[in-house]
């Protein structure tokens, strides 16, 4: 398998990279292994200074990095710039907070002195997706390097230039050779890297099948793993919601990144009393989205990342319509070059339909009508996924009660689900386990060592 940059807006293959040979992989693993003890021994202040320089580099190169994201996976240029800035914010956050997160934690016992010390594990492998090709990686890099671990990246095969750019940025920020490497390897080589005794842990953001494979290999070799998998987030609209606000945020959540986000709202669970009004205004706003070149500032709907992903989405839409769902707008690929799919709203979505049961990873919203709040909660929670969810009501206390009962890793009241370096991020059920970001994410890959001194 080769790594390819293919412009999603045109279908043109821009550049190809050959996958590494076994000898090239071995050389990289040896280099990172050699760098690991020195990086763990580097004073924390110096590791944090590296993150600050990395944040500065990201901001200095924001425009070129944003255009690289847009070229490789089709993100709208405005969103791509925001992604680069978020990476810089993540580096700033851990540069500032890591000393507190890694400080010894004294514990009163019968010893003269007892405490918990947070120490690096060693080398951590990250298997990362294409949909946020910089942010997904930097939310791994910042806490990993701050903690004194070294990092390996197996990035998605359609964003090779982003992978190489990340390695360059870390190196140019002053990281010693081997502290972070991007591995240009095939997916079939990942299991061997996880099994390698020079690798101590693995984190993956990706599909459920990929998560099962990585978890099985990590378990076989007794390696720590963190998985952030798919999601089919519920967007619950109660009868007392501010509909104007809810509709605006529904469009933002579902169609950000052309709907290709694990934490995008996908199931719009609406109480029947206000469902017709919600759908009418939602469809009006969705139909106004303007497809086009993602590098054009006026485009409001970008292409999907790959044609095969668009075709898989369309098969899910067609099967849902055949089972009784109603496409009130969209419902088909757009004519012309590129992996474009019409912004789509499916109404009358019922159990048994792909739009009800599966994750729709693209610009398609599924509207599920329910009788009342109790049914809304039941429908939200019966999903096999549990990444995020939101509830919309003008009674914030009611919203909080509802959110506390949602079976997911992140529940938002009157706000769209998003990741924030200050808050832990991750899922339950088929959406994975473990947490990224905040002190919880940093401490996933450290040894919480007990020290007891008489």
Buried (B, 14 or more C-beta within 10 A) or exposed (E): EEBBBBBBBBBEEEEEBEBBEEEBBEEBBEBBBBBBEEBBEBEBEEBBBBBBBBBBBBBEBBEEBBBBBBBBBBBBBBBBBBBBBBBBBBBBBBBEBBBEBBEEEEEEEEEEEBBBBBEBBBBBBBBBBBBBBBBBBBBBBBBBBBBBBBBBBBBBBBBBBBBBBBBEBBBEBEBBEBBBBBBBBBBEBBBBBBEBEBBBBBBBBBBBEBBEBBBEBBEEBEBBBBBBBBBBBBBBBBBBBBBEEBBBBBBBBBBBBBBBBBBBBBBBBBBEBBBEEBBEBBBEBBEEBEBBBBBBEEBBBBBBBBBEBBEBBBEBBBBBBEBEBBBBBBBEBBEEBBBBBBBBBBBBBBEEBBBBBBBBBBBBBBBBBBEEBEBBBEBBBEBEBBBBBBBBBEEEEBBBBBBEEBBBBBBBBBEBBBBBBEEBBBBEBBBBBBBBBBBBBBBBBBBEEEEEEE
